[in-house]
Amino acid sequence: MVYKIKWTIRSLNDLHEIYSFIAKDSVRYAQIQIETIQHAASNLASFPLMGRSMPEFSHLPYREILVGNYRVLYRLEENIVIIMSVVHGRRLLKEPSN
């Protein structure tokens, strides 16, 4: 089964912020980083369980894949992988509110 990948507005904003930050030093490296993140996330369409449960919130249905210094946070919903956010690995996360 192939899952559909859905990026939330928040996750797209995260990509934009990552690009803008890196592009201050190198537009080319910023482009490469964003493409690397997007490619890694696209692999979830075929392998949605390849990510691990998030250590901070193992009791919640969120998973993550690590891409360089970034964490791609997602959850599964039927046949859809929903990319919730992309954060730097050093960033402290708060439990999501419903």
Helices and strands as residue ranges (DSSP letters): E 4-7, H 9-23, H 27-42, G 43-45, E 52-53, G 55-57, E 62-67, E 70-77, E 80-88
